[in-house]
């Protein structure tokens, strides 16, 4: 017997330099409204995973870590919050959905989606001006404040805000990540889980690397570009076509995760693809971005390249940008050193698609570094809305 496909209300959105399929929790089939195998199976089928061809042709995914994403939004029962936001990073070639972290880019689309989907109390949404949407990021238990522009009673999506890595301008959506030091499993909530701003990280086959390991936005391991044979000006092809390099980064990631207390055994890293991230930093240099646009050393404070889901990211993950801004604000970290040292509340860094500015407010309290908030601007817009169709399971 051939069963018909099921239809699920869904919205396909771009947020920052990512895109994903957005759902209201109440619109999901009943067995997928709770975490578990049924939810994971549904979302994988929506995106078109697992796909041994690595193309996600039979689904909504775009065969990159930036486009293999799903989001579930619901009204929040938490005081002083409007919506709960749950992010699922869908593996492309494996039967796996990673719920261990946030997507900072798609965070920019959560407020606009929530307003348009009727999930924010109408009394909090002005007809014209800026709607303040208070978002509970359920993956990591943190608050994000989105400033969503409104025009004529609708979310304003068009504008002249330009974001490197996104071809067309759109409306600016400023985001505040409050208290972004991530309370990850076993990390104890400390911003620097090892207790150090810089550690000697022993990586078999690579050597002993200086590393700044930080929980802010998303757990991130920063190393120096020069120490692993790079300049910090690399674009995607230089690394993603090099199997040996990809294996090296995964080894660094596994040993860093172990030191950060995110995993207890090295083999656990296979089931934790989304976190932690690995990034490498360098002092400013001239380079040409992937679009052909020149980036001058004078235009940036430092260079950063970051790995996501086993590949060099085409721009910068929003959550990693939070980690960059936070680490840059703390004198002594590798990120701060690459930016020239000293105290700073904002940096502009160069990434493969261009530049991005991110700010952070950090301070030392009772011998522990804390960050009250990190700030950056993104943009978001609806690409398509209606129903996504999925073959029935079983």
Number of C-alpha atoms within 10 A of each C-alpha: 3 6 9 10 12 13 16 17 15 20 21 22 24 24 25 29 26 27 26 26 25 26 24 22 19 14 16 18 15 11 12 18 15 12 10 10 12 16 18 19 17 20 24 29 23 23 28 25 30 20 19 10 11 16 17 23 14 12 20 22 26 19 21 20 24 25 20 27 28 26 26 21 26 21 20 17 11 11 6 12 17 24 25 24 26 24 26 25 26 31 25 28 16 14 14 21 27 19 20 20 26 29 27 27 26 29 30 31 27 28 32 29 23 24 22 14 14 12 18 24 13 10 6 13 20 16 15 14 16 18 20 18 25 21 26 25 21 19 20 21 15 18 21 26 21 25 21 27 25 20 13 10 12 15 23 21 19 15 13 10 14 16 20 23 21 16 10 12 16 19 21 23 25 16 25 21 26 17 18 28 28 24 20 22 13 13 21 15 15 20 27 23 19 16 14 15 19 19 18 12 19 16 16 11 9 13 13 13 18 17 26 25 32 30 27 30 32 29 30 28 26 29 25 23 20 12 15 15 9 15 19 25 23 20 20 17 12 12 17 16 12 10 9 10 16 17 12 16 20 20 18 25 26 26 19 27 27 16 18 27 16 22 19 13 12 14 10 14 21 10 13 20 24 26 24 28 27 27 27 23 30 25 22 24 18 15 21 16 22 19 12 10 12 12 21 14 16 10 14 22 23 26 29 30 26 25 27 21 21 18 19 25 23 24 27 31 26 27 25 29 26 27 31 29 31 35 29 31 26 26 17 18 24 26 32 24 18 19 24 16 16 12 13 19 16 20 21 18 27 33 29 27 24 25 22 21 16 21 23 28 18 22 14 10 9 7 7 11 16 21 22 15 23 29 22 21 23 26 29 30 21 17 12 12 13 11 14 19 16 18 14 13 11 4
